[in-house]
Amino acid sequence: NMVMPLAQVSILIHRLLSMFVHIVHTMCLYVCVHPHLTSSELIHSRSVVPFVGSSEGQRFETVLLDEERSRLLLGAKDHIYLLDPDDLNKHPKKLSWPAPRDRVDMCILAGKNPLTECANFIRVLHSYNRSHVYACGTGAFHPTCAFLEVKGHKEDSWLHLHSNTVESGRLKCPFDPHQPFASVLTDQYLYAGTASDFLGKDSTFSRSLGPPPDQQYIRTDISEDYWINEGKFIFAHPIADTYNPDDDKIYFFFREASRDGSTTDKSVLSRVARICRNDVGGLRSLTNKWTTFLKARLVCSIPVPDGVDTHFDELQDIFLLPSRDERNPMVYGVFTTTSSIFRGSAVCVYNMEDIRAVFNGPYAHKEGPDHRWVEYEDRIPYPRPGTCPSRTYDPHIKTTKDFPDEVISFIRLHPLMYRSVHPMTGRPIFTRINTEYRLTQIVVDQVAAEDGQYAVMFLGTDMGSVLKVVSITQENWSTEEIILEELQVFKSPSAILNMEISSKQQQLFVGGSDGLVQVSLHRCHIYGQGCAECCLARDPYCAWDGTQCSRYIPASKRRARRQDIKHGDPSSHCWDTEDGKEAYEKVLYGVESNSSFLECVSKSQQALIRWFILKPGADQRQEIKPDERVLITERGLLIRWLQRSDAGSYFCTSQEHSFTRTLLHLSLHVLDRGQIQAHQPATRESSDNPPVTEPRQRYKDYLRRLSVPVRSLDEYCETLWHKEKKQKQKGKWKHVQELRKSRNRRHH
């Protein structure tokens, strides 16, 4: 109960004001903006480089990355950009390709939006040869395609549109710029899945272009019940099935509306389909139609004991991760749920051998519109429907036009396989349930670490963020999901439309509705300054090199490379990780009845933070449990209103697996509020001089702001900002009054 000297009061005021500012700039920004690395933080650290040509509504959805020629083509609204992937903003080139004025007017008359629909949104960019690119745009709901030529090298390169090659983009490019779409160009043939009409009713997978004289369209049959019904195409890619090139196929992935035979209700199902690359169509009923088209259901679900699985039915994106065998890439798929009960996203991984096994299995059969799909058990015609024509298989069947009529009739009514394709692990390797965002995009990088190879997933969301995730398979074949980072790459929460990864450059190119950004694949420096924190992060890109957490390079000759991705156990890898090692003690002063914030953040996203207190005179510290007065957040401990009994030593510990470490040791002193306010001298004010604001007056203002306990951190931030806004308005009004007084004095 001793009265504090004035010097100590000044020091206390300074510390409390510093704490107050710290609360505002850490808690408010953290809670109200984003829980992880924000766009401004990433740009400031040079982990993200925005393309300066970005602007609102440009819709940067189409990206063509050519690492061999070191160029990046970017399709946007009415423009195509030619960029240097090493430096997006170094001498960018821009080609203007707007839709004709009459097409724009017709689009507007049809009731479409003039800003977001009635323009030429570039949706197709494919390398045709070393110097030419095939490009298509929506053309204000009148799709158009043409050849582009890339001339020159590096800084001297430029784009040229060959006007004599402009042609219709129907069956090559969507009419609607917002419609899901997939295409691939191989051997001068363009395979595309899109709607073939203005209204978007007829969805088809087709082939066009090709060397002369094979320039005819081949497409799926218009059959609502059997082939493709309201399809939304996601991805297409050529994959060799055997060592015989005649067996090469185009695999494509889509989702469609599907009716069960017993009901008229529609459900959304995800599909994988394939056609033979040497399919030239059939005769009679399948003239200019695929004769080898087969499809199967792609299942991504969480099995439950009662047998009613939780399904993620809406396929959003596909990524093929190459393996040593080019015929067997790993298939990564992002799915969302159509459930009205909960929001959710999942990532499932499939094996190409399992997909082929389903296509080699039984067919599904449907006798009539009121019957369910059942397994087809009758005789299957020869050659097996879906088989590619090959002279080594049957010399009499040289092309698909040589197929017997019974093969054509069978595959026209039986394109669906009876069995479904299930993920390798039997369940998703990553899920997000009831979050504010949904997963929409995926790219995967195969990373070599000290204890093996790891697939690091970069998952784009519809809120403009990227999740960096690794799924670790343990010895018992269980999988562990680890979110390494969550990056808010765009300032506004808009959906990510496209992602391209460059393992060579260690960069990720992310396109959205308002811009393009270049993102570094790793930020090892954020994992702290110690070996333990670097090891606990479990980032395959990073390892402790003896002095800092830096990029792990397998071929490096450095001996002291410490890393443990599978278990994240620093006790066997680092010398500075004794359990119970105490952190440097800090001192903090608080005032009774006011709020106090104790910040403590672990560099590891997977660590469990626990708080303990050792009260004066006690022999053992106790764990702090949250209640209506004490709030434990991801950034620290918030005591909403202090009591004298809160004084003591606070310990913030990080626990991960069997490793425990003290991150913060803080001694909190609680001061009596009445004594502080009793020794506050009044501010000096005279008629000749303006008021003098002492540190004590600033502290009184601080007390007023924190005197009323808040119910939540959001309310805390809102109260503070509301107060500051009122002060600014008051200052402006005072300034206006002074101007009026000055004007009146001059008038008199």
TAMOGI-V693777 format. One record per helix or strand of 2 or more residues. SS is the DSSP state (~ for helix, > for strand). FROM is the first residue (numbers start at 0). LEN is the number of residues. Records with the same first field share a line. If there is no record, write none. Layout:
SS = FROM-LEN  FROM-LEN
//
This chain:
~ = 5-27  38-6  100-9  153-3  162-3  244-3  283-3  351-8  399-3  404-9  523-4  530-7  569-3  643-3  672-6  694-12  712-35
> = 47-3  61-5  70-5  78-6  92-4  120-7  131-6  143-8  157-4  166-2  181-5  188-7  202-7  217-2  231-8  248-11  265-11  293-5  300-2  309-2  313-8  329-7  343-8  362-3  373-2  415-2  429-4  438-11  451-10  464-9  478-10  495-7  506-6  515-5  541-3  548-3  584-7  595-4  607-7  621-2  629-3  635-4  647-9  658-13
//
